[in-house]
Amino acid sequence: MPWSVRWVGGRGAQSQKQCKKSSFAFYQAVRDLLPVWFLEDMRTMEVFHWEDGGKSALAVPSQSFSCCQSSAPHLAMAVRYDRVRILFRILKALQAFPPSDRAGHLDRRGCSRVEGGKTALHVACELVRPECLLLLLGHGASPCLQDSAGNTPLDTLLQQISHTPAANVRAKLLCLDCLFFFVPQDLQFTMKQQLLDNRQRWQDLLGENRFLCLVGLAPPSLFVRAMRVLIRTISPEHFPEALDDLPLPHFLKPLDLKLES
């Protein structure tokens, strides 16, 4: 599992100055109802604000463009635009925070009116972002929280899997396998009854082993149980680099992360 991380900070003070200038430009552009093409151009730039070890990047947005005054939505934004490298940097910066503050940022719920109260983990499942999902889980994001509709990240992912015609099936099942390594065995999720009511359909979608494990009709496979134990030995400070050191052949590693995007 090769690692190749190119740091934005390597470009020096000029890059940091540019990040500082553009930190909230995107939010202001949305507030001012600028054209979609303009927003798309802006989002392709790295507009995250890195200063004082990254802490100011997580500051609360001003009232002028935020109806819900919670911590900044940078994690969810990085997931939404699939900026895996930026997400990785934010998560590493969070390691310097006290545990309670760190959990508050990792499990921040989005605006209930605009974002449905989704956490960054919900967004990763909704948009089927396997790399983002694994990074968030490995750094301590909770897979048990519910959004405003009462859905856990697992519910959100199952809803995506159920969409027809099927698309990105491999990526969706990869996300599901990643979740298996982190969710508690007794997790209560709202889609469970739907799975039981439509057993054959869901067995065809998920495969028999995944289905039986999800609905509690069979224990997790030996591989899943072993991976749960192994992954718990990796602290967030060493995740995901320490995945390389797991005593497993390459093809059994949970995800071949390349933090270059």
Buried (B, 14 or more C-beta within 10 A) or exposed (E): BEEEBEEBEEEEEEBBEBBEEBBBEBBEBEEEEBEEEEEEEBBEEBBBBBBEEBBEBBBEBEEEBBEBEBBBBBBBBBBBBBBBBBBBBBBBBBBEBEEEBBBBBBBBBBBBEEBBBBBBBBBBBBBBBBBBBBBBBBBBBBBBBBBBEEBBBBBBBBBBBBEEEEEBEEEBBBBBBBBBBBBEEEBEBBBBEBBBEEEEEBBEBBEEBBBBBBBEEEEBBEBBBBBBEBBEEBEBEEBBBBBEEBEBEEEEBBBEBBBEE
